[in-house]
């Protein structure tokens, strides 16, 4: 099976044209994403045909679970699909400065804008859709009278975390800190928040510190993966929560270990996520795909 490895601010994915394939994708994702015995990645992403968009994306995390959506994954998907010419709806033309693409995901259709340098995509903007705040939309099992759910107290190992809860097509819990995020014990606390009984479908967990009205530093514990160098939907969730708490302006840079993502939101419409994307290498998987 031929594949390409791409990364967006350190969030790395293996992509393959699966329009004519059907295998045990969860099992294959676990094997290929293993960083010692496989290729190594945060997830395996499939390009499939769609009846409602240009193409369909399916994403399997490194533990084999299927994710609803990924902001960085969508950016990698767009670069892969455009540069490989995987749909006749978008032939690549010389001198074209940008390209648009609609992508079906489990959380709905997402529109992306790819910015070209020659015949290569070097930056992609993703419309992440509308943030969702109702408890059943996230989903989260908490008793609250007010939405959005901001500064919700959650006890982990007798320590109180203050969380802002929302969905960006997948569930997120954001904790704003007063100290550098590098000092936070994410490897210890992250899996306990992810699998807390309050989150029936588990959750992504972000810790963030506001540096200015236009800049936030953050780290992310991704559901089904662990700590990653970046997370597009996580950056979007941080930006939305920070705006609702009046910490930041409508456009800001989210500084993650893998690089910086720019997020903008007008508090009414869809969240826009922008950042660089690169192809790392291409290869052929020789292991068992059955």
N, C-alpha and C positions, 0 to 999 in steps of 0.2 A: 504494500500500500504506500503510495507516494504521499508525502506530507511536506508542509513548510512550518518552520517555527518563527513566530513573530513576537515582538514585545512592544508594549506601550507603557512607558515609564516604569519598566521593570516587571510589569504584569505580563507573564509569558504564556503563550498558547500554542498548541499544535493544531494546524488546520489541514483539512483534507476535503477533496471534492467527493462527497458521499451521495451524489444524485442517483447513482446506479448501484449503490452498495447497501447491504443490510447485514450487520454483524452484532455481536453482543457488545454494544458500545460502552456500558458501564465497566465491564471486565477489561476491555481494551484501554479505556481511559486510565484505569488503575495501573496497568502494565506500562503504557507509554509514558505516563506522567511521573513515574518513579524516577527520582533524581540519581539513584545509584544503579539500578538494574534496567532502566528504560532510557528514554530520551531526556526526560525532565521538563516539567511544565506545571503551571497552575491548573490547566484544564485542556481538554480535547474538544475542538470545535468543528462542527460539521457544516458543510455547505449543502443545502438541499433545495429542491424545487418548492415553489410556493404558489398557491392559487390567489393570494391576496396582496403579494408584494413582489419585488424583483427576485428576491431569494429568501430562503428560510434558514435561520441559524438555530442549531441545537448545541448546547454547551454542557459537557460533563466535567464536573470537578475532579480533582486528583483522587478523591475517595470513591469515585464512581457515581455520586449523586448528580442529578440533573439540576442545573440552575435556571431560573426564569430569564435572567438577562445579565449582561455585564457591559458596563460603559466602555471599558478598555477593550473588552472582547469585540464589541461592535466596531471599534476603530480598527482593530486588526483584521476583522472580517471584511470590512470595506476595502482595505488595501489589497488583501489577498484576492478578493473577487474581481476587483477592477483590473489589477495587473495581470491576472490569469485569464481575463476575458470570459468569465463564466456565465454570462448571459448576453444574448444577442440584442437585448434592449439598450445596451450601453457600449457600442463599439468605441474603442479608444482612438481619438483623433489627435494628430500632431498639433501642438501649440495650444491645446485646451488647458485652461488654467484651473478649472475645478470641475468636479463631477458630483452628481447627486444620486442617491441610491436609497431604496426602501427595503427594509429587512424585517421579516416576520420573526418574532420570538415568542416564547411562552407568555410573556407579559404584554403582548400586542405588537403592532407594527411600529418600528422606529425609523426615522428618516436621518440620513447622514449626508454631510457635505465633505467631499474629499478635495484637498488642495494639492495641485499637481506641480511637479518640477520636471519638465520634459514629459516622459511617459511613466513617471514614478509618482506615487502618492507619498508625501512626506508629513502631512498633517491632516487630521480629520476632526470635524465637529459633529457631535452626535446630539440629536434631540432626544433627551432622556424621558420626555413625557411629563405629565403632571404628577407632582408629589401627592401621596395619599396619607391622610391623617387619622381616619376613623380606625378604631381598635380592630374591627373585623376585617378591614382592608389590609392591615399591616402583615399578618395578623398577630395580635397579642392578647393574652388573657389577663387584663387588669381592670379594676373597677375605678373608672374616672368619670367625672361629670363635665369635663372641659376638653375640647380638642382645638388645636393640636395638643398632643401629650408632650409637654415640656417639663424638664427637671423632675422626672418621676424617680422616686427613691427605690432602689433595688438592693437588697442585702446579699452580698457574696462573701462567704467566710467571715461573717460578723463585721464586714466592712460595708459601708453604705456608698453605692454609686449613684450619681445623679444622671439620669438618662433622658434624652429626647428621642422619641420613638416615631418612626414614619416608614413609609414604603416608597421606594423608587422603582417599583415593579418587582422588588425583592425586599425583605424586611431589614431594617437598620435600627441600631441603638447607638446613639452618639453621646459620649461623655466629654464635657469640656473641663480641662484641667487648668490649674494656675501655675503648674510647674512644667518643665520640659517633658515632652511626650517620651523622649528616650529613656527617662527614668521610670516609666510605668512598667510594672511586671506583666506585660501583655501575654506572654507565653503561659503564665499561670492563671490569669483572670479570664483571658479570651475564651478558652473552651468552656468555662463555667457559665459565662454569659450566653454563649452560643446555644448551649443545651439547657438553659434554665427553663423550668416548667412554665414560665410566663410566655414562652415563645413556642407555640405548637408546631411550627415549621422551622424551628431553630432561627437564628438571626445572625447577621453580620454585626460586628462590634467595632466602633471607631473611638479612639481617644484623640482629642484635638486641643490645641492651645492657640488662642487668638493673639497674634503678634501686632496687628494693626487693623484698621478698617478694611484693608484690602489684602491681608495676608494671614494665613493660618498654617501652622505645622500640624501634622497628623500621622498616625499609624493605624493600620487596619488589620483586624482579625477576620478573615473571610470564612463564612460558613462552608464547610466541606473541604477547606483547603488549609487553613491555618493563617499565620501572618504572611502577608504578601507585601511586595515592595510598593504596590500602588493598587487602587481600586477605583474605577470610574464611578460606579453607582455609590460607593462609599464617599467619595469626594463630593458628589452631588448632594447626598444626604447631609453631610457636614455643612455645606454652603446654605442649604435650606434652613436647617436648625439654627445656624448662627444668625441668619437674617431675622428669623422669627423672634430670636432673643435680643435683637438689635445690637449685635456685636460687630456686624460688618455691613458694607455697602452691597449693592446689587451685583457687582462683578468682583471676584477675588481670585487670588492664586492659592491653591492648596498645595503645600510643600510636603511631599511624601518621600520616604527613603529612596524610591526609584526615580524621583524627578518631580516636576511641577505640572499640575493640571489647572486650567483656568475654567471657572464655572460662573455662569451668569443666570440670574433669575429675577423677574420683575414682581414677584409675589402674587402673580395672577396666572401666567401662562406656563409653558413648558420650561424645563431646566435645560440649558445648553452647556455641553461639556466639550472642551477643546484641548488637544495635545498632540505631541509628535508620536509617530509610530514607525517601526523599523522591522524589516525582515532580517532574521538572524542567520538562518540557513535552510536548505531544502534537503530532503533525504528520502529513504525508502525503509519502511518498517518490515523487518524480516521475521518478526515473532508471530505467534499464533494469534490470528484475528477472529477465531471462531468462538 
